[in-house]
Amino acid sequence: MLALRLCGDTNDAAEVLAETFVSAWRGLPRFRGESSAHTWLHTIAVRTWRGVLRRRGRGHPTVALDDDESTADSAYGIAAQYDDPGHRIDIETAVAALPEGAREILILFAIEGYSHAEIAEMLGIKVGTVKAQVHRARKLLLERLDR
């Protein structure tokens, strides 16, 4: 599910998934167990997805930052506003339509449940950057849902 949500396309997701498992198989002897296997595989998947983007000339996905870099109140701030089951499809569609960087951050934080620190480690960026990007991604998602 992570690969499909990140890519937004089944063909791309299949490519990322295949490369992820090949990388995981090759890297298995180096897995030290410092994180769960789940987190380890997700990190490989995210890095694989970013590699696919680089090969296609699309670079690293980033979220444009506003002047306001404050964090949102909770991981469920968006879901709380759209509790009605009828909105679930709208949310999935809106998430899929987000720019790649915003989609990546939002999926890892709000859907997969990773902490700011875990995401920072996965992506090789600072925790403050993750917080700002989560805030911006939420804002973009809410704008799309209000249309």
Z-matrix of the N, CA and C atoms (Angstrom, degrees):
N
C 1 1.441
C 2 1.519 1 111.18
N 3 1.329 2 117.78 1 -38.39
C 4 1.458 3 120.85 2 -179.43
C 5 1.527 4 110.80 3 -59.20
N 6 1.320 5 117.23 4 -47.80
C 7 1.466 6 120.57 5 -178.63
C 8 1.529 7 110.84 6 -61.07
N 9 1.305 8 117.33 7 -42.17
C 10 1.462 9 120.51 8 179.73
C 11 1.525 10 110.90 9 -65.83
N 12 1.309 11 116.93 10 -42.18
C 13 1.465 12 119.35 11 179.07
C 14 1.520 13 111.56 12 -66.50
N 15 1.323 14 117.63 13 -40.25
C 16 1.456 15 120.32 14 179.21
C 17 1.522 16 111.50 15 -65.42
N 18 1.321 17 115.62 16 -46.50
C 19 1.461 18 120.68 17 -174.15
C 20 1.522 19 113.10 18 -79.34
N 21 1.311 20 116.22 19 -36.00
C 22 1.457 21 119.63 20 -177.01
C 23 1.521 22 113.06 21 74.28
N 24 1.323 23 117.85 22 9.11
C 25 1.456 24 122.66 23 -176.92
C 26 1.529 25 108.39 24 -148.36
N 27 1.313 26 117.50 25 133.61
C 28 1.463 27 120.23 26 -175.60
C 29 1.520 28 112.74 27 -66.44
N 30 1.326 29 118.52 28 -36.63
C 31 1.462 30 120.46 29 179.41
C 32 1.525 31 111.11 30 -66.33
N 33 1.330 32 116.54 31 -45.57
C 34 1.460 33 120.51 32 177.59
C 35 1.523 34 110.63 33 -63.65
N 36 1.329 35 116.45 34 -40.39
C 37 1.466 36 120.33 35 180.00
C 38 1.524 37 110.70 36 -63.45
N 39 1.320 38 117.25 37 -39.30
C 40 1.464 39 120.69 38 178.21
C 41 1.528 40 110.45 39 -63.67
N 42 1.337 41 116.41 40 -40.40
C 43 1.462 42 120.54 41 177.89
C 44 1.534 43 110.76 42 -63.87
N 45 1.320 44 116.46 43 -46.08
C 46 1.468 45 121.11 44 179.83
C 47 1.520 46 110.23 45 -63.67
N 48 1.320 47 116.85 46 -43.57
C 49 1.458 48 120.65 47 -179.52
C 50 1.529 49 111.52 48 -62.27
N 51 1.322 50 116.65 49 -44.56
C 52 1.465 51 120.25 50 179.39
C 53 1.534 52 110.77 51 -62.51
N 54 1.328 53 116.29 52 -47.03
C 55 1.465 54 119.95 53 179.37
C 56 1.530 55 111.16 54 -64.15
N 57 1.330 56 116.47 55 -35.75
C 58 1.467 57 120.64 56 179.34
C 59 1.520 58 110.68 57 -62.23
N 60 1.307 59 117.07 58 -46.29
C 61 1.454 60 119.28 59 -177.67
C 62 1.525 61 112.37 60 -70.90
N 63 1.323 62 117.54 61 -33.30
C 64 1.467 63 119.72 62 174.87
C 65 1.533 64 109.09 63 -64.70
N 66 1.330 65 116.25 64 -45.51
C 67 1.473 66 120.55 65 178.65
C 68 1.524 67 111.44 66 -62.40
N 69 1.323 68 116.25 67 -41.28
C 70 1.466 69 120.28 68 179.70
C 71 1.528 70 110.32 69 -65.07
N 72 1.313 71 116.57 70 -43.20
C 73 1.466 72 120.49 71 179.27
C 74 1.523 73 110.38 72 -60.09
N 75 1.333 74 115.71 73 -45.94
C 76 1.465 75 119.93 74 -179.95
C 77 1.534 76 111.42 75 -67.58
N 78 1.322 77 116.76 76 -33.58
C 79 1.452 78 120.98 77 -176.88
C 80 1.513 79 114.80 78 -88.71
N 81 1.313 80 117.14 79 -5.55
C 82 1.460 81 121.23 80 -176.73
C 83 1.534 82 113.49 81 -53.87
N 84 1.327 83 120.01 82 -40.76
C 85 1.473 84 118.66 83 178.41
C 86 1.533 85 113.09 84 -63.56
N 87 1.335 86 116.48 85 -23.39
C 88 1.463 87 119.36 86 -179.82
C 89 1.526 88 113.06 87 -92.95
N 90 1.328 89 117.96 88 -3.34
C 91 1.464 90 120.83 89 179.23
C 92 1.525 91 108.69 90 -69.30
N 93 1.348 92 115.62 91 119.34
C 94 1.463 93 120.85 92 -174.23
C 95 1.526 94 112.87 93 -97.96
N 96 1.300 95 118.24 94 -5.78
C 97 1.447 96 120.54 95 179.25
C 98 1.514 97 114.49 96 76.21
N 99 1.351 98 117.21 97 15.85
C 100 1.466 99 120.16 98 179.06
C 101 1.530 100 112.04 99 -71.46
N 102 1.307 101 115.66 100 -21.13
C 103 1.462 102 121.73 101 172.93
C 104 1.522 103 106.54 102 -128.77
N 105 1.314 104 116.11 103 171.75
C 106 1.468 105 118.63 104 178.54
C 107 1.525 106 109.50 105 -70.64
N 108 1.310 107 116.59 106 158.09
C 109 1.465 108 121.01 107 177.17
C 110 1.527 109 109.73 108 -60.68
N 111 1.314 110 116.70 109 -34.19
C 112 1.459 111 122.67 110 178.39
C 113 1.530 112 110.65 111 -60.44
N 114 1.316 113 116.49 112 -49.94
C 115 1.467 114 121.47 113 179.15
C 116 1.524 115 110.44 114 -64.28
N 117 1.315 116 116.67 115 -41.48
C 118 1.455 117 121.89 116 179.43
C 119 1.527 118 110.51 117 -59.78
N 120 1.340 119 117.11 118 -47.17
C 121 1.473 120 120.74 119 179.39
C 122 1.530 121 111.62 120 -65.49
N 123 1.329 122 116.87 121 -39.58
C 124 1.463 123 119.79 122 178.22
C 125 1.529 124 110.92 123 -64.17
N 126 1.317 125 116.57 124 -38.98
C 127 1.466 126 120.01 125 177.62
C 128 1.528 127 110.40 126 -62.94
N 129 1.306 128 116.91 127 -43.49
C 130 1.465 129 120.87 128 177.62
C 131 1.527 130 109.68 129 -62.29
N 132 1.337 131 117.53 130 -42.78
C 133 1.466 132 121.19 131 -179.83
C 134 1.530 133 111.55 132 -62.16
N 135 1.324 134 116.84 133 -44.02
C 136 1.463 135 120.49 134 -179.81
C 137 1.526 136 109.82 135 -64.64
N 138 1.308 137 117.33 136 -44.29
C 139 1.471 138 120.52 137 179.57
C 140 1.526 139 111.16 138 -66.68
N 141 1.314 140 117.27 139 -36.44
C 142 1.462 141 120.81 140 176.76
C 143 1.518 142 110.39 141 -64.24
N 144 1.338 143 116.29 142 -44.32
C 145 1.462 144 121.12 143 178.44
C 146 1.525 145 110.56 144 -59.53
N 147 1.324 146 116.35 145 -43.47
C 148 1.466 147 120.78 146 178.65
C 149 1.532 148 110.48 147 -64.54
N 150 1.322 149 117.21 148 -35.86
C 151 1.466 150 120.94 149 176.83
C 152 1.513 151 111.76 150 -64.71
N 153 1.320 152 116.60 151 -40.86
C 154 1.467 153 121.21 152 176.56
C 155 1.530 154 109.70 153 -61.23
N 156 1.320 155 116.98 154 -43.57
C 157 1.464 156 120.35 155 178.43
C 158 1.532 157 110.87 156 -61.86
N 159 1.324 158 116.72 157 -43.13
C 160 1.471 159 120.53 158 179.65
C 161 1.519 160 110.85 159 -61.74
N 162 1.329 161 116.59 160 -44.56
C 163 1.472 162 120.12 161 -179.83
C 164 1.522 163 111.32 162 -62.27
N 165 1.301 164 115.96 163 -29.66
C 166 1.471 165 120.20 164 179.42
C 167 1.520 166 112.16 165 -88.47
N 168 1.335 167 115.64 166 1.98
C 169 1.450 168 119.66 167 177.22
C 170 1.507 169 114.61 168 80.61
N 171 1.316 170 117.04 169 19.80
C 172 1.466 171 119.89 170 -178.51
C 173 1.519 172 112.04 171 -102.59
N 174 1.319 173 118.25 172 0.61
C 175 1.463 174 121.92 173 173.66
C 176 1.511 175 114.71 174 62.85
N 177 1.324 176 115.36 175 -166.52
C 178 1.460 177 121.71 176 178.20
C 179 1.508 178 109.68 177 -79.69
N 180 1.329 179 117.69 178 132.95
C 181 1.456 180 119.25 179 175.55
C 182 1.518 181 110.23 180 -71.15
N 183 1.297 182 115.64 181 134.52
C 184 1.457 183 119.69 182 176.38
C 185 1.511 184 108.34 183 -136.94
N 186 1.294 185 114.90 184 161.13
C 187 1.451 186 120.89 185 176.91
C 188 1.507 187 106.71 186 -108.26
N 189 1.323 188 116.41 187 128.26
C 190 1.459 189 119.20 188 177.38
C 191 1.515 190 108.91 189 -65.01
N 192 1.312 191 116.37 190 135.46
C 193 1.451 192 121.07 191 -176.24
C 194 1.513 193 110.97 192 -96.88
N 195 1.310 194 115.22 193 141.99
C 196 1.455 195 121.11 194 172.46
C 197 1.514 196 108.19 195 -86.27
N 198 1.311 197 116.53 196 173.28
C 199 1.460 198 120.51 197 174.03
C 200 1.522 199 110.12 198 -64.58
N 201 1.327 200 117.03 199 -31.57
C 202 1.460 201 121.51 200 179.71
C 203 1.521 202 108.45 201 -85.58
N 204 1.336 203 117.21 202 106.75
C 205 1.458 204 120.77 203 -178.57
C 206 1.521 205 111.86 204 -103.65
N 207 1.317 206 117.10 205 22.87
C 208 1.463 207 119.09 206 178.69
C 209 1.517 208 110.11 207 -71.00
N 210 1.313 209 115.90 208 157.36
C 211 1.456 210 120.20 209 -179.71
C 212 1.523 211 109.69 210 -92.01
N 213 1.319 212 114.95 211 157.16
C 214 1.457 213 119.89 212 177.22
C 215 1.521 214 108.77 213 -77.26
N 216 1.323 215 116.33 214 166.57
C 217 1.451 216 120.34 215 -172.16
C 218 1.513 217 115.33 216 -71.51
N 219 1.319 218 119.94 217 -33.37
C 220 1.458 219 120.05 218 179.24
C 221 1.515 220 110.20 219 -157.51
N 222 1.317 221 115.49 220 165.19
C 223 1.461 222 120.57 221 178.86
C 224 1.520 223 111.00 222 -66.46
N 225 1.319 224 116.90 223 -19.38
C 226 1.450 225 120.61 224 -175.68
C 227 1.519 226 112.32 225 -106.79
N 228 1.310 227 117.22 226 17.88
C 229 1.461 228 121.36 227 -179.01
C 230 1.513 229 112.85 228 -57.04
N 231 1.316 230 117.06 229 -37.68
C 232 1.461 231 120.81 230 -179.56
C 233 1.515 232 109.79 231 -75.80
N 234 1.314 233 116.65 232 -48.06
C 235 1.461 234 120.66 233 -177.62
C 236 1.521 235 111.49 234 -60.04
N 237 1.312 236 117.04 235 -35.98
C 238 1.460 237 120.53 236 -179.09
C 239 1.524 238 111.08 237 -62.95
N 240 1.316 239 117.32 238 -30.46
C 241 1.455 240 120.52 239 -179.99
C 242 1.524 241 111.79 240 -81.11
N 243 1.330 242 117.23 241 -17.30
C 244 1.454 243 121.62 242 -175.98
C 245 1.529 244 110.31 243 -128.28
N 246 1.335 245 115.93 244 57.13
C 247 1.458 246 121.22 245 -177.32
C 248 1.527 247 113.56 246 -70.72
N 249 1.295 248 117.96 247 -26.68
C 250 1.455 249 123.03 248 -177.98
C 251 1.535 250 109.42 249 -59.11
N 252 1.350 251 117.99 250 127.57
C 253 1.462 252 120.40 251 -179.85
C 254 1.527 253 113.42 252 -56.16
N 255 1.317 254 117.59 253 -26.88
C 256 1.461 255 120.81 254 177.69
C 257 1.512 256 113.00 255 -64.17
N 258 1.317 257 116.72 256 -21.71
C 259 1.458 258 120.62 257 -179.54
C 260 1.516 259 112.80 258 -84.03
N 261 1.327 260 118.25 259 -13.38
C 262 1.468 261 120.40 260 -176.51
C 263 1.518 262 111.92 261 -59.92
N 264 1.329 263 116.39 262 -42.79
C 265 1.456 264 119.83 263 178.95
C 266 1.526 265 109.75 264 -65.34
N 267 1.327 266 116.48 265 -40.47
C 268 1.463 267 120.10 266 177.46
C 269 1.523 268 111.05 267 -60.30
N 270 1.320 269 116.90 268 -41.32
C 271 1.464 270 120.59 269 -179.16
C 272 1.523 271 110.12 270 -66.14
N 273 1.331 272 118.09 271 -46.20
C 274 1.466 273 120.90 272 178.42
C 275 1.522 274 110.97 273 -58.88
N 276 1.316 275 117.20 274 -43.47
C 277 1.456 276 121.52 275 179.12
C 278 1.518 277 110.92 276 -65.07
N 279 1.324 278 116.77 277 -42.44
C 280 1.464 279 120.98 278 179.99
C 281 1.527 280 110.86 279 -66.57
N 282 1.330 281 117.99 280 -40.02
C 283 1.464 282 121.08 281 177.45
C 284 1.529 283 109.53 282 -62.76
N 285 1.323 284 117.21 283 -44.54
C 286 1.463 285 121.14 284 -179.70
C 287 1.528 286 111.88 285 -62.38
N 288 1.328 287 117.24 286 -27.74
C 289 1.468 288 121.28 287 -178.40
C 290 1.526 289 113.56 288 -87.01
N 291 1.323 290 117.80 289 -5.71
C 292 1.472 291 120.32 290 179.67
C 293 1.523 292 110.58 291 -67.85
N 294 1.332 293 116.98 292 154.90
C 295 1.466 294 119.49 293 172.59
C 296 1.531 295 109.42 294 -57.73
N 297 1.321 296 116.87 295 152.60
C 298 1.462 297 121.63 296 -172.95
C 299 1.524 298 114.02 297 -51.39
N 300 1.307 299 117.76 298 -46.50
C 301 1.464 300 120.62 299 -178.05
C 302 1.505 301 113.02 300 -65.32
N 303 1.322 302 116.37 301 -42.47
C 304 1.465 303 120.77 302 178.98
C 305 1.522 304 110.01 303 -65.65
N 306 1.326 305 116.33 304 -41.34
C 307 1.466 306 120.99 305 179.06
C 308 1.528 307 110.01 306 -61.98
N 309 1.332 308 116.74 307 -44.92
C 310 1.456 309 121.54 308 -179.46
C 311 1.527 310 111.62 309 -58.63
N 312 1.312 311 116.99 310 -51.87
C 313 1.464 312 121.99 311 -178.22
C 314 1.524 313 110.94 312 -62.54
N 315 1.314 314 117.33 313 -46.36
C 316 1.459 315 121.14 314 -177.29
C 317 1.529 316 111.29 315 -64.97
N 318 1.313 317 117.22 316 -41.65
C 319 1.466 318 120.72 317 178.92
C 320 1.527 319 110.69 318 -62.66
N 321 1.320 320 116.41 319 -47.21
C 322 1.467 321 119.56 320 -178.27
C 323 1.522 322 111.77 321 -64.42
N 324 1.329 323 117.12 322 -38.74
C 325 1.461 324 120.45 323 -175.74
C 326 1.532 325 112.58 324 -85.18
N 327 1.305 326 117.15 325 -59.97
C 328 1.468 327 120.75 326 -171.19
C 329 1.520 328 113.75 327 -82.25
N 330 1.317 329 117.65 328 -29.92
C 331 1.467 330 119.37 329 -176.98
C 332 1.525 331 111.39 330 -97.56
N 333 1.332 332 116.55 331 -49.36
C 334 1.464 333 120.22 332 -178.80
C 335 1.520 334 112.42 333 -81.22
N 336 1.325 335 117.81 334 -20.53
C 337 1.459 336 121.65 335 174.24
C 338 1.516 337 116.30 336 83.01
N 339 1.322 338 117.52 337 18.81
C 340 1.461 339 119.66 338 177.50
C 341 1.523 340 110.25 339 -73.69
N 342 1.322 341 116.04 340 148.79
C 343 1.459 342 121.44 341 177.59
C 344 1.524 343 109.33 342 -77.37
N 345 1.334 344 115.25 343 165.96
C 346 1.461 345 119.58 344 176.55
C 347 1.526 346 110.50 345 -56.98
N 348 1.329 347 116.59 346 -42.69
C 349 1.466 348 121.16 347 -178.36
C 350 1.532 349 111.28 348 -65.07
N 351 1.316 350 117.14 349 -41.72
C 352 1.470 351 120.09 350 179.27
C 353 1.526 352 111.06 351 -64.24
N 354 1.319 353 116.37 352 -42.06
C 355 1.467 354 120.09 353 178.95
C 356 1.529 355 110.12 354 -64.97
N 357 1.327 356 116.50 355 -42.57
C 358 1.467 357 120.31 356 178.84
C 359 1.521 358 110.19 357 -57.84
N 360 1.317 359 116.48 358 -42.91
C 361 1.463 360 120.48 359 179.24
C 362 1.524 361 111.07 360 -66.26
N 363 1.331 362 117.11 361 -43.40
C 364 1.465 363 121.56 362 179.11
C 365 1.525 364 111.63 363 -58.57
N 366 1.331 365 115.15 364 -44.80
C 367 1.460 366 120.74 365 -172.26
C 368 1.521 367 113.78 366 -93.60
N 369 1.327 368 116.44 367 -8.72
C 370 1.454 369 119.80 368 -179.71
C 371 1.517 370 113.57 369 69.92
N 372 1.344 371 116.12 370 36.78
C 373 1.461 372 121.34 371 178.56
C 374 1.524 373 109.03 372 -127.70
N 375 1.322 374 116.69 373 172.62
C 376 1.459 375 121.02 374 -178.22
C 377 1.527 376 111.00 375 -79.15
N 378 1.322 377 115.53 376 152.67
C 379 1.463 378 122.00 377 -179.69
C 380 1.534 379 110.68 378 -59.53
N 381 1.313 380 117.15 379 -41.33
C 382 1.462 381 120.64 380 178.76
C 383 1.517 382 112.42 381 -60.92
N 384 1.314 383 116.43 382 -35.96
C 385 1.463 384 121.08 383 177.28
C 386 1.517 385 110.24 384 -66.50
N 387 1.323 386 115.96 385 -41.63
C 388 1.470 387 119.97 386 177.91
C 389 1.527 388 109.89 387 -60.67
N 390 1.320 389 117.31 388 -46.32
C 391 1.468 390 121.21 389 -179.65
C 392 1.519 391 111.06 390 -59.21
N 393 1.316 392 116.33 391 -44.63
C 394 1.460 393 120.32 392 179.97
C 395 1.523 394 111.04 393 -65.55
N 396 1.332 395 117.00 394 -39.26
C 397 1.454 396 120.52 395 -179.72
C 398 1.533 397 111.66 396 -70.01
N 399 1.328 398 117.18 397 -36.76
C 400 1.469 399 120.05 398 175.83
C 401 1.529 400 109.41 399 -62.00
N 402 1.304 401 115.85 400 -44.85
C 403 1.469 402 120.60 401 179.28
C 404 1.536 403 110.38 402 -59.45
N 405 1.306 404 116.65 403 -47.16
C 406 1.468 405 121.36 404 -178.99
C 407 1.530 406 110.65 405 -66.20
N 408 1.316 407 117.99 406 -41.11
C 409 1.468 408 121.10 407 179.90
C 410 1.523 409 110.86 408 -63.02
N 411 1.326 410 116.98 409 -41.10
C 412 1.466 411 120.83 410 176.85
C 413 1.517 412 110.79 411 -61.81
N 414 1.318 413 114.80 412 -43.47
C 415 1.466 414 119.84 413 -179.97
C 416 1.533 415 110.41 414 -61.09
N 417 1.325 416 116.80 415 -44.86
C 418 1.464 417 120.73 416 177.80
C 419 1.529 418 111.37 417 -61.81
N 420 1.322 419 116.27 418 -41.81
C 421 1.463 420 120.24 419 -179.93
C 422 1.520 421 110.73 420 -64.32
N 423 1.322 422 117.20 421 -45.61
C 424 1.456 423 120.07 422 179.18
C 425 1.520 424 111.90 423 -62.06
N 426 1.322 425 116.89 424 -37.21
C 427 1.477 426 120.28 425 176.02
C 428 1.511 427 110.60 426 -61.54
N 429 1.339 428 116.86 427 -42.22
C 430 1.472 429 120.48 428 -179.73
C 431 1.529 430 111.47 429 -67.94
N 432 1.325 431 116.73 430 -35.99
C 433 1.460 432 120.01 431 -179.34
C 434 1.520 433 112.49 432 -73.27
N 435 1.329 434 117.16 433 -26.85
C 436 1.457 435 120.73 434 -179.27
C 437 1.514 436 113.40 435 -81.72
N 438 1.320 437 117.58 436 -6.40
C 439 1.466 438 120.45 437 -179.78
C 440 1.489 439 111.88 438 -70.06
